[in-house]
Amino acid sequence: MAKSKFEQSLENGAHSKIKNLVGSWEGTTKTWFQKDVLADESPAHAEITSILDGRFISYDYQSSLEGKPLSGKMIIGFDIPYQKFTFSWIDTFHMGTQIMQASGEATENGFSILGSWGNPEYGEQLFGWRTELEIINDDQIVFWAYNIMPGEEEVKAIETVYKRI
């Protein structure tokens, strides 16, 4: 019997890549609020688990910002029909009470996903938020996030370098 597209992806495609991220990770998160001005550097811990038989992973992380604890969760997957990586993201700092939905392209060693966020206090236009994952090797990954103010160039906001523990 022929394998389904999902079974093929789980064996040697995008789902295989994200499945290989399952485990415990420790590292450092750097945060910028202004271009090239490092605001904070804090230890980070993440647990990545497989959910729904490998269709998605749950990336659960804890860190701090200026001494205050923060935590978050991303549900990350690969949409086979549209050939895009996707995520839903919540956290205790950046997103507040919102849920960001994002999608984007595979890269050579991970993905680049674009979402948006907003707040009526900041006006009607939404801000962009681009997240990249680079898989350095089986035991090291890097997440970058870039804030995109309406009408402006993107600026690095977050960099988290993890090593598998």
C-alpha positions as CSV (number, residue, x, y, z in Angstrom):
1,M,0.0,0.0,0.0
2,A,1.3,3.5,-0.9
3,K,2.2,5.8,2.0
4,S,0.2,8.9,2.6
5,K,1.7,12.3,2.1
6,F,1.8,12.7,5.8
7,E,3.6,9.4,6.3
8,Q,6.1,10.4,3.7
9,S,6.7,13.8,5.3
10,L,7.1,12.1,8.7
11,E,9.7,9.7,7.3
12,N,11.9,12.2,5.4
13,G,10.1,15.5,4.9
14,A,9.2,18.6,6.9
15,H,7.5,16.6,9.6
16,S,10.6,14.6,10.1
17,K,12.6,17.8,10.7
18,I,10.2,19.1,13.4
19,K,9.9,15.6,15.0
20,N,13.7,15.6,15.4
21,L,13.4,18.7,17.6
22,V,11.6,16.8,20.3
23,G,13.5,17.0,23.6
24,S,14.8,19.3,26.3
25,W,16.8,22.4,25.5
26,E,18.7,25.0,27.4
27,G,20.2,28.3,26.2
28,T,20.2,32.0,26.3
29,T,17.7,34.6,25.0
30,K,18.7,38.0,24.0
31,T,16.1,40.8,23.6
32,W,16.2,44.1,21.7
33,F,13.6,46.9,21.9
34,Q,15.7,49.3,19.7
35,K,17.9,48.5,16.7
36,D,21.3,47.3,17.9
37,V,20.7,48.1,21.6
38,L,20.7,44.9,23.6
39,A,18.1,45.2,26.4
40,D,18.4,41.9,28.1
41,E,20.2,38.5,28.1
42,S,18.6,35.7,30.1
43,P,18.8,31.9,30.5
44,A,16.1,30.0,28.6
45,H,14.7,26.5,28.9
46,A,12.4,24.7,26.4
47,E,10.6,21.4,26.2
48,I,9.5,20.3,22.7
49,T,7.0,17.5,22.5
50,S,5.3,15.8,19.6
51,I,1.5,16.1,19.4
52,L,-1.2,14.4,17.3
53,D,1.0,11.5,16.1
54,G,3.8,13.8,14.8
55,R,1.5,16.3,13.0
56,F,2.7,19.1,15.2
57,I,5.2,19.9,17.9
58,S,4.6,21.9,21.1
59,Y,7.4,24.3,21.9
60,D,7.0,25.3,25.5
61,Y,9.6,27.7,26.9
62,Q,10.5,29.7,30.0
63,S,12.9,32.6,30.4
64,S,12.9,36.0,31.9
65,L,13.1,39.6,30.8
66,E,14.7,42.2,33.1
67,G,14.4,39.7,35.9
68,K,10.7,39.0,35.4
69,P,9.7,35.5,34.5
70,L,8.1,34.8,31.1
71,S,6.8,31.7,29.4
72,G,5.3,30.8,26.1
73,K,4.0,28.1,23.8
74,M,4.1,27.6,20.0
75,I,2.3,24.9,18.2
76,I,4.3,24.4,15.1
77,G,3.4,22.3,12.1
78,F,3.8,21.9,8.4
79,D,0.7,22.4,6.2
80,I,1.1,19.7,3.5
81,P,-1.6,21.0,1.1
82,Y,-0.2,24.6,1.1
83,Q,3.5,23.5,1.6
84,K,4.0,26.0,4.4
85,F,5.2,25.9,8.0
86,T,2.6,27.3,10.4
87,F,2.4,28.2,14.1
88,S,0.1,29.5,16.8
89,W,1.9,31.5,19.5
90,I,1.0,32.6,22.9
91,D,3.1,34.0,25.7
92,T,3.1,36.0,28.9
93,F,5.0,39.0,27.5
94,H,4.8,39.7,23.8
95,M,1.3,38.5,23.0
96,G,-0.5,39.3,26.2
97,T,-4.0,38.0,25.7
98,Q,-3.7,37.6,21.9
99,I,-2.9,34.5,19.8
100,M,-0.6,35.0,16.8
101,Q,-1.2,32.9,13.7
102,A,1.7,32.8,11.3
103,S,2.9,30.9,8.2
104,G,5.9,30.8,6.0
105,E,8.4,29.0,3.9
106,A,10.9,26.3,4.6
107,T,14.5,27.4,4.5
108,E,17.6,25.3,4.0
109,N,17.8,24.4,7.7
110,G,14.4,25.3,9.2
111,F,11.8,27.9,8.4
112,S,10.9,31.6,8.2
113,I,7.3,32.4,9.3
114,L,5.5,35.8,9.2
115,G,2.7,36.8,11.5
116,S,1.2,40.0,12.6
117,W,0.1,41.7,15.8
118,G,-1.6,44.9,16.9
119,N,-3.2,46.9,19.5
120,P,-5.7,49.8,18.9
121,E,-3.6,51.9,21.3
122,Y,-0.9,51.8,18.6
123,G,-3.2,52.6,15.7
124,E,-5.0,50.6,13.0
125,Q,-2.0,49.2,11.2
126,L,-0.7,45.8,12.3
127,F,2.9,45.2,13.1
128,G,4.7,42.3,11.4
129,W,6.6,39.6,13.4
130,R,8.9,37.2,11.5
131,T,10.2,34.2,13.3
132,E,13.1,32.1,12.0
133,L,14.3,28.7,13.1
134,E,17.7,27.4,12.1
135,I,18.6,23.8,12.9
136,I,22.4,24.0,13.3
137,N,22.7,20.3,14.0
138,D,20.8,17.6,16.1
139,D,21.9,19.3,19.3
140,Q,21.7,23.0,18.6
141,I,19.0,25.3,17.3
142,V,18.5,29.0,17.0
143,F,15.2,31.0,17.1
144,W,15.3,34.6,15.8
145,A,12.3,37.0,15.8
146,Y,12.1,40.3,14.0
147,N,9.6,43.1,14.7
148,I,8.3,45.0,11.6
149,M,6.8,48.4,12.4
150,P,4.3,49.6,9.8
151,G,6.3,51.2,6.9
152,E,9.7,50.4,8.4
153,E,12.4,47.8,8.0
154,E,12.4,44.8,10.2
155,V,14.5,44.9,13.4
156,K,15.9,42.0,15.4
157,A,13.9,41.6,18.6
158,I,14.8,38.1,19.9
159,E,17.6,35.6,19.5
160,T,17.5,32.3,21.5
161,V,20.3,29.8,21.1
162,Y,19.5,26.4,22.5
163,K,21.6,23.3,23.1
164,R,19.9,19.9,23.7
165,I,20.2,18.6,27.2
